[in-house]
Amino acid sequence: SILVGHSDSVYSVAFHPTAPILATGSQDNEAKLWRLSDDNQLSDMLLTAKHDDQIRSVAFHPTEIILATGSYDGTAKLWQPSTDSLSLRCVATLQGHKGAVHSVAFHRSGEFLATGSQDYTVKLWQLSHDRSSASCVATLDGHTDAVLSVAFHPSDEFLATGSADKTVKLWRLLPDRSSANCVATLDGHDGYVTSVAFHPSGNFLATGSYNTVILRKISKSDDPDSLSVTLVGTESSAGAVGTVAFHPLGEFLATGSLDNTVKLWKLSSNDGSPSMSSVAILKMPVPDQSAETKKESPPPRILSVAFHPTKPILAAGSSDHTATLWDYSIAQKGGRGRKSITRHHKKRSSRKVKRRVSKTKRYRSK
C-alpha cells in the first residue's frame, strides 16, 4: 500500500507490537493510525492526533494501544483512542524540554518513556498506573548537541542515544530507574548520528549517520559500570543514513537513506565473526517530471523505516508525504537485488475509510 493522507514529509513510522496498526508522524503536525487488512494489502487511515508543530517521532507502548509522539513544539504526548473511536485522545502532555523533541521510545516494561531533545538532553518519564500522566524522573546530560535518536535495550537496563555531536552514548539505568550513568561514548561517525537501534538479542547496536551505517557488538564487561563495544563493520551509503531498524528476529537490518533508497542487510556469522551483506535495494518510485519541475521538487528521501512484528512487511516514510508498505518475503528466501522487495500497489485515501473505524474496537486496550 501507498499510504496517502499526510500533507508533508513522513518522519516516523511504527508498527504496534500486537495489533494490526501502523502509526505515522509527519511534518504536517499530525500523527495518523492506519489499520492493516488481514492480508496486509490495504491500509486504511483510522485516527489522527495533532501537535502545534511538526511530529518527528512516534512509538507504541509494548502492550497497550498507547501512542507516544515527539514534536518540534517541545512536548511529547501520549494518545489513546477515544471512546467513540473517531479520534485519538491526548491523555498526557510531557513538558520539560527546552527545545524540540526529536525522538521517543518506550521501555520494554511500558512503565517508562525516553525522550531526546534539541536541548542536548534525554529525559526519562515514568507513566502512572492508569497512563493518565507521566512524571520526569531523570534528565541525562552529556551530549554537546541535539539528541536525535533514543532506543532502549530489549532485555537489559541500557539506553542508547545518538546525537548531532557525532557520538553515540550508552547509559546504564539505575536499579530504581531514577537516573542513568553514561558507560560508553562511541565515536566513528563523520556527521550527525540520526538513528540508533538495538538488535533483538541485545548483542548488537546499529547507528546511522552521514554516508555510513555502523554495526557494533555489545557485551558486558567485568566492570558493572562499563560495556565492551567492538566494531563489526561500517557500510557506506550514497546518501545520509537517516534511519535504521532491525528485523524482529534479528535476521535483517534495514537502512533508509536520503538518496531515496532502503537497503536490506542480512546479518550472518562466518567462523564466529558477525558480518552484514546487502541483499536487496528498495528505491522509491519518482513520478515523471519536467526539467523545470525537477528543479523545484527534489527527489523523495527516505526518512523512516520499520519492520512489521510478524509479517514480511517493511514500512518506509518519505519526504513525498507518503508511507509505503513493501513485501520482502523473497529476500527472506535468499533472493537478491531490487526484485527481492515488491511494493503493494493499491493506494488508500484517508477520505474513504471513516466507516471502517469501528473495526479497531476489538484492539483497544482494556
Secondary structure, 3 states (H helix, E strand, C coil): CEEECCCCCEEEEEECCCCCEEEEEECCCEEEEEEECCCCCCEEEEEEEECCCCEEEEEECCCCCCEEEEECCCCEEEEEECCCCCCEEEEEEECCCCCCEEEEEECCCCCEEEEEECCCCEEEEEECCCCCCEEEEEEECCCCCCEEEEEECCCCCEEEEEECCCCEEEEEECCCCCCEEEEEEECCCCCCCCEEEECCCCCEEEEEECCEEEEEEEEECCCCCCEEEEEEEEEECCCCEEEEEECCCCCEEEEEECCCEEEEEEEEEECCEEEEEEEEEEECCCCCCCHHHHHHCCCCCEEEEEECCCCCEEEEEECCCEEEEEECHHHHCCCCCHHHCEECCCEEEHHHCHHHHHHHHHHCCC
